[in-house]
């Protein structure tokens, strides 16, 4: 699975994307895997939305190896 990081999450992780090889994961399992790899993401979890293949992920979404997952931080405008 390809995981994309946007905005300040690129600074937190030090990259704009990462490839993960994982069995099907639910949202909690995916977050646990990401926080294990990038511990600083834990502080942003409450404000970040997950999208799977260009659609916002729901609580029961399953993520697979063929998915593109985006971590989307809050957006502010002016």
PyMOL Python script that loads the backbone (N, CA, C, O; Angstrom):
from pymol import cmd

cmd.read_pdbstr("""\
ATOM      1  N   UNK A   1       0.850  -1.162   0.000  1.00  0.00           N
ATOM      2  CA  UNK A   1       0.000   0.000   0.000  1.00  0.00           C
ATOM      3  C   UNK A   1       0.896   1.224   0.000  1.00  0.00           C
ATOM      4  O   UNK A   1       1.942   1.259   0.648  1.00  0.00           O
ATOM      5  N   UNK A   2       0.463   2.210  -0.731  1.00  0.00           N
ATOM      6  CA  UNK A   2       1.199   3.475  -0.784  1.00  0.00           C
ATOM      7  C   UNK A   2       0.483   4.451   0.136  1.00  0.00           C
ATOM      8  O   UNK A   2      -0.723   4.667   0.012  1.00  0.00           O
ATOM      9  N   UNK A   3       1.243   5.043   1.067  1.00  0.00           N
ATOM     10  CA  UNK A   3       0.685   6.006   2.013  1.00  0.00           C
ATOM     11  C   UNK A   3       1.296   7.367   1.702  1.00  0.00           C
ATOM     12  O   UNK A   3       2.517   7.518   1.660  1.00  0.00           O
ATOM     13  N   UNK A   4       0.431   8.355   1.485  1.00  0.00           N
ATOM     14  CA  UNK A   4       0.852   9.711   1.135  1.00  0.00           C
ATOM     15  C   UNK A   4       0.687  10.639   2.334  1.00  0.00           C
ATOM     16  O   UNK A   4      -0.297  10.560   3.069  1.00  0.00           O
ATOM     17  N   UNK A   5       1.661  11.513   2.517  1.00  0.00           N
ATOM     18  CA  UNK A   5       1.624  12.498   3.603  1.00  0.00           C
ATOM     19  C   UNK A   5       1.583  13.892   2.992  1.00  0.00           C
ATOM     20  O   UNK A   5       2.336  14.190   2.065  1.00  0.00           O
ATOM     21  N   UNK A   6       0.707  14.744   3.508  1.00  0.00           N
ATOM     22  CA  UNK A   6       0.564  16.091   2.989  1.00  0.00           C
ATOM     23  C   UNK A   6       0.887  17.128   4.050  1.00  0.00           C
ATOM     24  O   UNK A   6       0.803  16.872   5.251  1.00  0.00           O
ATOM     25  N   UNK A   7       1.262  18.319   3.564  1.00  0.00           N
ATOM     26  CA  UNK A   7       1.502  19.502   4.396  1.00  0.00           C
ATOM     27  C   UNK A   7       2.464  19.196   5.538  1.00  0.00           C
ATOM     28  O   UNK A   7       3.534  18.629   5.313  1.00  0.00           O
ATOM     29  N   UNK A   8       2.091  19.566   6.765  1.00  0.00           N
ATOM     30  CA  UNK A   8       2.995  19.413   7.906  1.00  0.00           C
ATOM     31  C   UNK A   8       3.328  17.955   8.211  1.00  0.00           C
ATOM     32  O   UNK A   8       4.310  17.680   8.900  1.00  0.00           O
ATOM     33  N   UNK A   9       2.535  17.030   7.713  1.00  0.00           N
ATOM     34  CA  UNK A   9       2.821  15.614   7.951  1.00  0.00           C
ATOM     35  C   UNK A   9       4.076  15.166   7.195  1.00  0.00           C
ATOM     36  O   UNK A   9       4.718  14.189   7.580  1.00  0.00           O
ATOM     37  N   UNK A  10       4.420  15.872   6.130  1.00  0.00           N
ATOM     38  CA  UNK A  10       5.683  15.591   5.451  1.00  0.00           C
ATOM     39  C   UNK A  10       6.859  15.953   6.349  1.00  0.00           C
ATOM     40  O   UNK A  10       7.871  15.252   6.368  1.00  0.00           O
ATOM     41  N   UNK A  11       6.725  17.049   7.093  1.00  0.00           N
ATOM     42  CA  UNK A  11       7.778  17.430   8.038  1.00  0.00           C
ATOM     43  C   UNK A  11       7.875  16.427   9.181  1.00  0.00           C
ATOM     44  O   UNK A  11       8.972  16.089   9.626  1.00  0.00           O
ATOM     45  N   UNK A  12       6.739  15.958   9.650  1.00  0.00           N
ATOM     46  CA  UNK A  12       6.694  15.013  10.770  1.00  0.00           C
ATOM     47  C   UNK A  12       7.336  13.678  10.390  1.00  0.00           C
ATOM     48  O   UNK A  12       8.065  13.085  11.186  1.00  0.00           O
ATOM     49  N   UNK A  13       7.064  13.211   9.180  1.00  0.00           N
ATOM     50  CA  UNK A  13       7.563  11.902   8.757  1.00  0.00           C
ATOM     51  C   UNK A  13       8.897  11.975   8.030  1.00  0.00           C
ATOM     52  O   UNK A  13       9.622  10.983   7.951  1.00  0.00           O
ATOM     53  N   UNK A  14       9.220  13.143   7.502  1.00  0.00           N
ATOM     54  CA  UNK A  14      10.450  13.283   6.739  1.00  0.00           C
ATOM     55  C   UNK A  14      10.337  12.774   5.311  1.00  0.00           C
ATOM     56  O   UNK A  14      11.348  12.624   4.625  1.00  0.00           O
ATOM     57  N   UNK A  15       9.107  12.506   4.851  1.00  0.00           N
ATOM     58  CA  UNK A  15       8.904  12.029   3.486  1.00  0.00           C
ATOM     59  C   UNK A  15       7.502  12.403   3.019  1.00  0.00           C
ATOM     60  O   UNK A  15       6.644  12.781   3.817  1.00  0.00           O
ATOM     61  N   UNK A  16       7.290  12.292   1.718  1.00  0.00           N
ATOM     62  CA  UNK A  16       5.951  12.584   1.199  1.00  0.00           C
ATOM     63  C   UNK A  16       5.134  11.328   0.946  1.00  0.00           C
ATOM     64  O   UNK A  16       3.923  11.403   0.738  1.00  0.00           O
ATOM     65  N   UNK A  17       5.798  10.162   0.964  1.00  0.00           N
ATOM     66  CA  UNK A  17       5.091   8.897   0.755  1.00  0.00           C
ATOM     67  C   UNK A  17       5.939   7.749   1.265  1.00  0.00           C
ATOM     68  O   UNK A  17       7.160   7.857   1.385  1.00  0.00           O
ATOM     69  N   UNK A  18       5.267   6.646   1.563  1.00  0.00           N
ATOM     70  CA  UNK A  18       5.946   5.432   2.003  1.00  0.00           C
ATOM     71  C   UNK A  18       5.161   4.238   1.464  1.00  0.00           C
ATOM     72  O   UNK A  18       3.937   4.291   1.344  1.00  0.00           O
ATOM     73  N   UNK A  19       5.870   3.176   1.147  1.00  0.00           N
ATOM     74  CA  UNK A  19       5.240   1.919   0.726  1.00  0.00           C
ATOM     75  C   UNK A  19       5.204   0.977   1.925  1.00  0.00           C
ATOM     76  O   UNK A  19       6.220   0.772   2.588  1.00  0.00           O
ATOM     77  N   UNK A  20       4.042   0.410   2.199  1.00  0.00           N
ATOM     78  CA  UNK A  20       3.890  -0.549   3.290  1.00  0.00           C
ATOM     79  C   UNK A  20       3.370  -1.864   2.729  1.00  0.00           C
ATOM     80  O   UNK A  20       2.456  -1.887   1.905  1.00  0.00           O
ATOM     81  N   UNK A  21       3.957  -2.935   3.183  1.00  0.00           N
ATOM     82  CA  UNK A  21       3.453  -4.265   2.843  1.00  0.00           C
ATOM     83  C   UNK A  21       2.728  -4.776   4.078  1.00  0.00           C
ATOM     84  O   UNK A  21       3.343  -5.054   5.107  1.00  0.00           O
ATOM     85  N   UNK A  22       1.436  -4.892   3.962  1.00  0.00           N
ATOM     86  CA  UNK A  22       0.644  -5.302   5.125  1.00  0.00           C
ATOM     87  C   UNK A  22      -0.579  -6.079   4.666  1.00  0.00           C
ATOM     88  O   UNK A  22      -1.126  -5.839   3.590  1.00  0.00           O
ATOM     89  N   UNK A  23      -0.987  -7.006   5.499  1.00  0.00           N
ATOM     90  CA  UNK A  23      -2.233  -7.729   5.251  1.00  0.00           C
ATOM     91  C   UNK A  23      -3.376  -6.730   5.363  1.00  0.00           C
ATOM     92  O   UNK A  23      -3.149  -5.603   5.802  1.00  0.00           O
ATOM     93  N   UNK A  24      -4.575  -7.093   4.990  1.00  0.00           N
ATOM     94  CA  UNK A  24      -5.681  -6.159   5.188  1.00  0.00           C
ATOM     95  C   UNK A  24      -5.699  -5.641   6.622  1.00  0.00           C
ATOM     96  O   UNK A  24      -5.587  -6.402   7.583  1.00  0.00           O
ATOM     97  N   UNK A  25      -5.843  -4.329   6.732  1.00  0.00           N
ATOM     98  CA  UNK A  25      -5.824  -3.662   8.029  1.00  0.00           C
ATOM     99  C   UNK A  25      -7.075  -2.814   8.189  1.00  0.00           C
ATOM    100  O   UNK A  25      -7.574  -2.241   7.221  1.00  0.00           O
ATOM    101  N   UNK A  26      -7.580  -2.738   9.419  1.00  0.00           N
ATOM    102  CA  UNK A  26      -8.634  -1.766   9.685  1.00  0.00           C
ATOM    103  C   UNK A  26      -7.962  -0.440  10.043  1.00  0.00           C
ATOM    104  O   UNK A  26      -6.734  -0.363  10.100  1.00  0.00           O
ATOM    105  N   UNK A  27      -8.741   0.576  10.278  1.00  0.00           N
ATOM    106  CA  UNK A  27      -8.194   1.913  10.538  1.00  0.00           C
ATOM    107  C   UNK A  27      -7.282   1.933  11.759  1.00  0.00           C
ATOM    108  O   UNK A  27      -6.215   2.544  11.718  1.00  0.00           O
ATOM    109  N   UNK A  28      -7.684   1.278  12.836  1.00  0.00           N
ATOM    110  CA  UNK A  28      -6.864   1.258  14.054  1.00  0.00           C
ATOM    111  C   UNK A  28      -5.533   0.556  13.818  1.00  0.00           C
ATOM    112  O   UNK A  28      -4.495   1.010  14.298  1.00  0.00           O
ATOM    113  N   UNK A  29      -5.563  -0.547  13.083  1.00  0.00           N
ATOM    114  CA  UNK A  29      -4.331  -1.278  12.803  1.00  0.00           C
ATOM    115  C   UNK A  29      -3.394  -0.461  11.912  1.00  0.00           C
ATOM    116  O   UNK A  29      -2.179  -0.474  12.109  1.00  0.00           O
ATOM    117  N   UNK A  30      -3.953   0.242  10.941  1.00  0.00           N
ATOM    118  CA  UNK A  30      -3.134   1.077  10.083  1.00  0.00           C
ATOM    119  C   UNK A  30      -2.480   2.191  10.880  1.00  0.00           C
ATOM    120  O   UNK A  30      -1.286   2.449  10.729  1.00  0.00           O
ATOM    121  N   UNK A  31      -3.263   2.857  11.732  1.00  0.00           N
ATOM    122  CA  UNK A  31      -2.680   3.912  12.565  1.00  0.00           C
ATOM    123  C   UNK A  31      -1.569   3.362  13.452  1.00  0.00           C
ATOM    124  O   UNK A  31      -0.524   3.997  13.597  1.00  0.00           O
ATOM    125  N   UNK A  32      -1.777   2.206  14.039  1.00  0.00           N
ATOM    126  CA  UNK A  32      -0.751   1.609  14.905  1.00  0.00           C
ATOM    127  C   UNK A  32       0.528   1.362  14.116  1.00  0.00           C
ATOM    128  O   UNK A  32       1.623   1.628  14.611  1.00  0.00           O
ATOM    129  N   UNK A  33       0.401   0.859  12.902  1.00  0.00           N
ATOM    130  CA  UNK A  33       1.563   0.608  12.063  1.00  0.00           C
ATOM    131  C   UNK A  33       2.276   1.909  11.702  1.00  0.00           C
ATOM    132  O   UNK A  33       3.504   1.974  11.738  1.00  0.00           O
ATOM    133  N   UNK A  34       1.517   2.935  11.357  1.00  0.00           N
ATOM    134  CA  UNK A  34       2.116   4.218  11.001  1.00  0.00           C
ATOM    135  C   UNK A  34       2.805   4.882  12.190  1.00  0.00           C
ATOM    136  O   UNK A  34       3.891   5.442  12.042  1.00  0.00           O
ATOM    137  N   UNK A  35       2.189   4.824  13.354  1.00  0.00           N
ATOM    138  CA  UNK A  35       2.787   5.431  14.544  1.00  0.00           C
ATOM    139  C   UNK A  35       4.034   4.654  14.976  1.00  0.00           C
ATOM    140  O   UNK A  35       4.980   5.240  15.501  1.00  0.00           O
ATOM    141  N   UNK A  36       4.035   3.362  14.759  1.00  0.00           N
ATOM    142  CA  UNK A  36       5.238   2.574  15.052  1.00  0.00           C
ATOM    143  C   UNK A  36       6.396   3.024  14.160  1.00  0.00           C
ATOM    144  O   UNK A  36       7.535   3.139  14.613  1.00  0.00           O
ATOM    145  N   UNK A  37       6.091   3.276  12.897  1.00  0.00           N
ATOM    146  CA  UNK A  37       7.123   3.695  11.938  1.00  0.00           C
ATOM    147  C   UNK A  37       7.490   5.165  12.103  1.00  0.00           C
ATOM    148  O   UNK A  37       8.651   5.540  11.945  1.00  0.00           O
ATOM    149  N   UNK A  38       6.502   5.995  12.421  1.00  0.00           N
ATOM    150  CA  UNK A  38       6.690   7.443  12.576  1.00  0.00           C
ATOM    151  C   UNK A  38       6.039   7.884  13.889  1.00  0.00           C
ATOM    152  O   UNK A  38       4.912   8.379  13.871  1.00  0.00           O
ATOM    153  N   UNK A  39       6.719   7.719  15.024  1.00  0.00           N
ATOM    154  CA  UNK A  39       6.102   8.009  16.326  1.00  0.00           C
ATOM    155  C   UNK A  39       5.513   9.416  16.464  1.00  0.00           C
ATOM    156  O   UNK A  39       4.534   9.601  17.187  1.00  0.00           O
ATOM    157  N   UNK A  40       6.083  10.392  15.794  1.00  0.00           N
ATOM    158  CA  UNK A  40       5.579  11.766  15.907  1.00  0.00           C
ATOM    159  C   UNK A  40       4.181  11.928  15.309  1.00  0.00           C
ATOM    160  O   UNK A  40       3.511  12.922  15.587  1.00  0.00           O
ATOM    161  N   UNK A  41       3.734  10.987  14.505  1.00  0.00           N
ATOM    162  CA  UNK A  41       2.372  11.056  13.955  1.00  0.00           C
ATOM    163  C   UNK A  41       1.311  10.948  15.040  1.00  0.00           C
ATOM    164  O   UNK A  41       0.193  11.429  14.859  1.00  0.00           O
ATOM    165  N   UNK A  42       1.640  10.332  16.149  1.00  0.00           N
ATOM    166  CA  UNK A  42       0.663  10.133  17.229  1.00  0.00           C
ATOM    167  C   UNK A  42       0.047  11.455  17.675  1.00  0.00           C
ATOM    168  O   UNK A  42      -1.142  11.506  17.991  1.00  0.00           O
ATOM    169  N   UNK A  43       0.831  12.511  17.704  1.00  0.00           N
ATOM    170  CA  UNK A  43       0.333  13.815  18.147  1.00  0.00           C
ATOM    171  C   UNK A  43      -0.667  14.416  17.165  1.00  0.00           C
ATOM    172  O   UNK A  43      -1.414  15.323  17.532  1.00  0.00           O
ATOM    173  N   UNK A  44      -0.696  13.939  15.950  1.00  0.00           N
ATOM    174  CA  UNK A  44      -1.571  14.503  14.917  1.00  0.00           C
ATOM    175  C   UNK A  44      -2.807  13.656  14.640  1.00  0.00           C
ATOM    176  O   UNK A  44      -3.679  14.053  13.866  1.00  0.00           O
ATOM    177  N   UNK A  45      -2.877  12.519  15.258  1.00  0.00           N
ATOM    178  CA  UNK A  45      -3.940  11.570  14.921  1.00  0.00           C
ATOM    179  C   UNK A  45      -5.352  12.148  15.045  1.00  0.00           C
ATOM    180  O   UNK A  45      -6.197  11.894  14.186  1.00  0.00           O
ATOM    181  N   UNK A  46      -5.608  12.897  16.072  1.00  0.00           N
ATOM    182  CA  UNK A  46      -6.951  13.433  16.293  1.00  0.00           C
ATOM    183  C   UNK A  46      -7.407  14.437  15.242  1.00  0.00           C
ATOM    184  O   UNK A  46      -8.599  14.720  15.120  1.00  0.00           O
ATOM    185  N   UNK A  47      -6.449  14.975  14.481  1.00  0.00           N
ATOM    186  CA  UNK A  47      -6.775  16.010  13.496  1.00  0.00           C
ATOM    187  C   UNK A  47      -6.645  15.552  12.057  1.00  0.00           C
ATOM    188  O   UNK A  47      -6.929  16.321  11.139  1.00  0.00           O
ATOM    189  N   UNK A  48      -6.226  14.328  11.841  1.00  0.00           N
ATOM    190  CA  UNK A  48      -5.932  13.851  10.496  1.00  0.00           C
ATOM    191  C   UNK A  48      -7.023  12.904  10.016  1.00  0.00           C
ATOM    192  O   UNK A  48      -7.469  12.024  10.752  1.00  0.00           O
ATOM    193  N   UNK A  49      -7.446  13.100   8.770  1.00  0.00           N
ATOM    194  CA  UNK A  49      -8.412  12.183   8.157  1.00  0.00           C
ATOM    195  C   UNK A  49      -7.665  11.245   7.230  1.00  0.00           C
ATOM    196  O   UNK A  49      -6.654  11.616   6.632  1.00  0.00           O
ATOM    197  N   UNK A  50      -8.165  10.043   7.118  1.00  0.00           N
ATOM    198  CA  UNK A  50      -7.609   9.066   6.185  1.00  0.00           C
ATOM    199  C   UNK A  50      -8.507   8.985   4.963  1.00  0.00           C
ATOM    200  O   UNK A  50      -9.733   9.008   5.068  1.00  0.00           O
ATOM    201  N   UNK A  51      -7.877   8.891   3.808  1.00  0.00           N
ATOM    202  CA  UNK A  51      -8.615   8.657   2.567  1.00  0.00           C
ATOM    203  C   UNK A  51      -8.041   7.402   1.921  1.00  0.00           C
ATOM    204  O   UNK A  51      -6.830   7.184   1.934  1.00  0.00           O
ATOM    205  N   UNK A  52      -8.907   6.593   1.365  1.00  0.00           N
ATOM    206  CA  UNK A  52      -8.506   5.371   0.669  1.00  0.00           C
ATOM    207  C   UNK A  52      -8.958   5.481  -0.778  1.00  0.00           C
ATOM    208  O   UNK A  52     -10.149   5.582  -1.070  1.00  0.00           O
ATOM    209  N   UNK A  53      -7.989   5.459  -1.666  1.00  0.00           N
ATOM    210  CA  UNK A  53      -8.286   5.552  -3.103  1.00  0.00           C
ATOM    211  C   UNK A  53      -9.173   6.748  -3.434  1.00  0.00           C
ATOM    212  O   UNK A  53     -10.162   6.624  -4.157  1.00  0.00           O
ATOM    213  N   UNK A  54      -8.806   7.895  -2.898  1.00  0.00           N
ATOM    214  CA  UNK A  54      -9.428   9.192  -3.177  1.00  0.00           C
ATOM    215  C   UNK A  54     -10.788   9.417  -2.529  1.00  0.00           C
ATOM    216  O   UNK A  54     -11.494  10.359  -2.889  1.00  0.00           O
ATOM    217  N   UNK A  55     -11.165   8.564  -1.577  1.00  0.00           N
ATOM    218  CA  UNK A  55     -12.413   8.768  -0.844  1.00  0.00           C
ATOM    219  C   UNK A  55     -12.116   8.703   0.647  1.00  0.00           C
ATOM    220  O   UNK A  55     -11.328   7.869   1.091  1.00  0.00           O
ATOM    221  N   UNK A  56     -12.747   9.583   1.419  1.00  0.00           N
ATOM    222  CA  UNK A  56     -12.527   9.548   2.861  1.00  0.00           C
ATOM    223  C   UNK A  56     -12.900   8.184   3.416  1.00  0.00           C
ATOM    224  O   UNK A  56     -13.925   7.609   3.049  1.00  0.00           O
ATOM    225  N   UNK A  57     -12.068   7.681   4.292  1.00  0.00           N
ATOM    226  CA  UNK A  57     -12.276   6.360   4.888  1.00  0.00           C
ATOM    227  C   UNK A  57     -13.217   6.464   6.078  1.00  0.00           C
ATOM    228  O   UNK A  57     -13.148   7.407   6.866  1.00  0.00           O
ATOM    229  N   UNK A  58     -14.078   5.499   6.191  1.00  0.00           N
ATOM    230  CA  UNK A  58     -14.995   5.403   7.329  1.00  0.00           C
ATOM    231  C   UNK A  58     -14.361   4.524   8.405  1.00  0.00           C
ATOM    232  O   UNK A  58     -13.308   3.926   8.184  1.00  0.00           O
ATOM    233  N   UNK A  59     -14.994   4.450   9.550  1.00  0.00           N
ATOM    234  CA  UNK A  59     -14.455   3.679  10.677  1.00  0.00           C
ATOM    235  C   UNK A  59     -14.259   2.207  10.328  1.00  0.00           C
ATOM    236  O   UNK A  59     -13.341   1.572  10.848  1.00  0.00           O
ATOM    237  N   UNK A  60     -15.095   1.659   9.468  1.00  0.00           N
ATOM    238  CA  UNK A  60     -15.013   0.237   9.154  1.00  0.00           C
ATOM    239  C   UNK A  60     -14.247  -0.071   7.855  1.00  0.00           C
ATOM    240  O   UNK A  60     -14.276  -1.204   7.377  1.00  0.00           O
ATOM    241  N   UNK A  61     -13.572   0.919   7.293  1.00  0.00           N
ATOM    242  CA  UNK A  61     -12.810   0.723   6.062  1.00  0.00           C
ATOM    243  C   UNK A  61     -11.668  -0.264   6.279  1.00  0.00           C
ATOM    244  O   UNK A  61     -10.975  -0.211   7.294  1.00  0.00           O
ATOM    245  N   UNK A  62     -11.483  -1.151   5.332  1.00  0.00           N
ATOM    246  CA  UNK A  62     -10.356  -2.083   5.327  1.00  0.00           C
ATOM    247  C   UNK A  62      -9.343  -1.599   4.284  1.00  0.00           C
ATOM    248  O   UNK A  62      -9.710  -1.283   3.152  1.00  0.00           O
ATOM    249  N   UNK A  63      -8.091  -1.545   4.672  1.00  0.00           N
ATOM    250  CA  UNK A  63      -7.013  -1.097   3.803  1.00  0.00           C
ATOM    251  C   UNK A  63      -6.211  -2.316   3.356  1.00  0.00           C
ATOM    252  O   UNK A  63      -5.865  -3.167   4.175  1.00  0.00           O
ATOM    253  N   UNK A  64      -5.915  -2.402   2.051  1.00  0.00           N
ATOM    254  CA  UNK A  64      -5.186  -3.547   1.506  1.00  0.00           C
ATOM    255  C   UNK A  64      -3.919  -3.079   0.795  1.00  0.00           C
ATOM    256  O   UNK A  64      -3.692  -1.881   0.620  1.00  0.00           O
ATOM    257  N   UNK A  65      -3.107  -4.038   0.392  1.00  0.00           N
ATOM    258  CA  UNK A  65      -1.835  -3.740  -0.276  1.00  0.00           C
ATOM    259  C   UNK A  65      -2.003  -2.941  -1.561  1.00  0.00           C
ATOM    260  O   UNK A  65      -1.085  -2.223  -1.957  1.00  0.00           O
ATOM    261  N   UNK A  66      -3.135  -3.047  -2.211  1.00  0.00           N
ATOM    262  CA  UNK A  66      -3.323  -2.364  -3.494  1.00  0.00           C
ATOM    263  C   UNK A  66      -3.871  -0.947  -3.339  1.00  0.00           C
ATOM    264  O   UNK A  66      -4.062  -0.254  -4.338  1.00  0.00           O
ATOM    265  N   UNK A  67      -4.124  -0.507  -2.123  1.00  0.00           N
ATOM    266  CA  UNK A  67      -4.717   0.815  -1.881  1.00  0.00           C
ATOM    267  C   UNK A  67      -3.679   1.927  -1.880  1.00  0.00           C
ATOM    268  O   UNK A  67      -2.503   1.716  -1.586  1.00  0.00           O
ATOM    269  N   UNK A  68      -4.159   3.120  -2.220  1.00  0.00           N
ATOM    270  CA  UNK A  68      -3.400   4.340  -1.989  1.00  0.00           C
ATOM    271  C   UNK A  68      -4.116   5.050  -0.846  1.00  0.00           C
ATOM    272  O   UNK A  68      -5.309   5.343  -0.926  1.00  0.00           O
ATOM    273  N   UNK A  69      -3.376   5.315   0.205  1.00  0.00           N
ATOM    274  CA  UNK A  69      -3.941   5.922   1.405  1.00  0.00           C
ATOM    275  C   UNK A  69      -3.324   7.293   1.583  1.00  0.00           C
ATOM    276  O   UNK A  69      -2.106   7.442   1.485  1.00  0.00           O
ATOM    277  N   UNK A  70      -4.138   8.288   1.840  1.00  0.00           N
ATOM    278  CA  UNK A  70      -3.659   9.644   2.081  1.00  0.00           C
ATOM    279  C   UNK A  70      -3.986  10.053   3.509  1.00  0.00           C
ATOM    280  O   UNK A  70      -5.101   9.839   3.984  1.00  0.00           O
ATOM    281  N   UNK A  71      -3.021  10.635   4.182  1.00  0.00           N
ATOM    282  CA  UNK A  71      -3.246  11.233   5.492  1.00  0.00           C
ATOM    283  C   UNK A  71      -3.448  12.723   5.249  1.00  0.00           C
ATOM    284  O   UNK A  71      -2.534  13.414   4.798  1.00  0.00           O
ATOM    285  N   UNK A  72      -4.629  13.208   5.545  1.00  0.00           N
ATOM    286  CA  UNK A  72      -5.001  14.575   5.197  1.00  0.00           C
ATOM    287  C   UNK A  72      -5.150  15.392   6.479  1.00  0.00           C
ATOM    288  O   UNK A  72      -6.068  15.163   7.266  1.00  0.00           O
ATOM    289  N   UNK A  73      -4.238  16.350   6.684  1.00  0.00           N
ATOM    290  CA  UNK A  73      -4.327  17.203   7.871  1.00  0.00           C
ATOM    291  C   UNK A  73      -5.421  18.253   7.688  1.00  0.00           C
ATOM    292  O   UNK A  73      -5.952  18.411   6.589  1.00  0.00           O
ATOM    293  N   UNK A  74      -5.756  18.967   8.752  1.00  0.00           N
ATOM    294  CA  UNK A  74      -6.774  20.014   8.630  1.00  0.00           C
ATOM    295  C   UNK A  74      -6.347  21.049   7.581  1.00  0.00           C
ATOM    296  O   UNK A  74      -5.164  21.356   7.437  1.00  0.00           O
ATOM    297  N   UNK A  75      -7.312  21.561   6.875  1.00  0.00           N
ATOM    298  CA  UNK A  75      -7.048  22.570   5.845  1.00  0.00           C
ATOM    299  C   UNK A  75      -7.602  23.893   6.333  1.00  0.00           C
ATOM    300  O   UNK A  75      -8.749  23.975   6.773  1.00  0.00           O
ATOM    301  N   UNK A  76      -6.784  24.922   6.254  1.00  0.00           N
ATOM    302  CA  UNK A  76      -7.267  26.257   6.615  1.00  0.00           C
ATOM    303  C   UNK A  76      -7.166  27.133   5.384  1.00  0.00           C
ATOM    304  O   UNK A  76      -6.321  26.915   4.516  1.00  0.00           O
ATOM    305  N   UNK A  77      -8.005  28.087   5.322  1.00  0.00           N
ATOM    306  CA  UNK A  77      -8.004  28.971   4.152  1.00  0.00           C
ATOM    307  C   UNK A  77      -8.121  30.411   4.583  1.00  0.00           C
ATOM    308  O   UNK A  77      -8.377  30.720   5.746  1.00  0.00           O
ATOM    309  N   UNK A  78      -7.933  31.256   3.646  1.00  0.00           N
ATOM    310  CA  UNK A  78      -8.013  32.661   3.995  1.00  0.00           C
ATOM    311  C   UNK A  78      -8.570  33.484   2.882  1.00  0.00           C
ATOM    312  O   UNK A  78      -8.703  34.700   3.020  1.00  0.00           O
TER     313      UNK A  78
END
""", "prot")
cmd.dss("prot")
cmd.show_as("cartoon", "prot")
cmd.util.cbc("prot")
cmd.orient("prot")
